[in-house]
């Protein structure tokens, strides 16, 4: 994330309430979520996992689970925000065989 992108994100989130953010982080914690990798591996329909190339945590999770994943260049965890055109391009390439 560039300095400008970081500043924009801080400005966007500056008025968030700390208790609400804490509750959201607790509710969405990976430690609280079931391991859905076996269900995803068993899918018989096309499936692809998009993540930013600098999102080492989630790209490693996809790789370890043996899931098909696609990296969004020059992006971290918020790939859709950091590189919207690249994210859309990856998504379109995944969907292209179906339209």
N, C-alpha and C positions, 0 to 999 in steps of 0.2 A: 504494500500500500504506500503510495507516495505521501509526502508531507501534506500536500494539498488535499488529497483524499482523506487522510486522517483528520485534518482540521474540519472538513465538511462533515464527517461522521460524528465528530465531537459536537459540532454545532447542532446537528440533527438530534443528538441524544442528550444534550445538556439539561433538558428539563425532565428527563425520565425520573421517576420516583425510585429511590434506592431499594425500598422494600419490595416494590413490584418487580424490579429487575432481579433481585435475589430470589424471589418466589419462582420466576420464570426459569432462571438458571438451575434451581433445584429440581423443578419439574421436568426439565429437558436434559438433565444430566445423563450421560451415557451409562453411568453406574446404576441408574434406576430403570433403564430400558432393557427389555428382553433382547437376547441375541437373535436377530432375524436372519442372520446369514444363511442358515440351513433352508429356510423358506425361500429366500431369494435364489439360492443355488438350485432349488428344485423347480423354479419357474420353467414352464414350457413355452413361454412367449418371449419375444425379444426384450432385453433389459439392458440398460446402460446406466452407469453411475458417473455423474459429472462432478469434478472437484477441481479446485485451483491447483496448478502445479507446485505452488509454494505452501499448500495446505498439507504438510507432511503427516499430520495426525490422521486425517480422513483418507488420504490416498494410501497410507500404510494399512489402514483398516480394510479398505477395499481389496488391496493386494493380498493381504493375509487371508481374507475370506475367499479368495479366488473369484471375485466378482469382476465382470467386464467393466472397466472404468476408463474414462476419457478425461484428459487433463486440459484445463483451460489455461493457455499460456499467460504468463505474467500476472497471475492472480493467486490470492491466498484463499482463506476460508470463505469470504464473501465474494466469490468469483462473479456472480451475477451483477454485483454492484461495481466491482473494480474494473471488470472488462466485459461490459454488457454485449458488445458486438461479437467478441470472441465466444462468449457463452452461448449467444444465440446461434452463431455459426456451428458450434459443436452440436447443439440441440437439433438444428436443421439437418445436419449430416446424419444424426441418429434416426430422425424421422423420415428422411428422404425415401427409403425403400417402401414406405407405406402410404405415400400420397403421390 
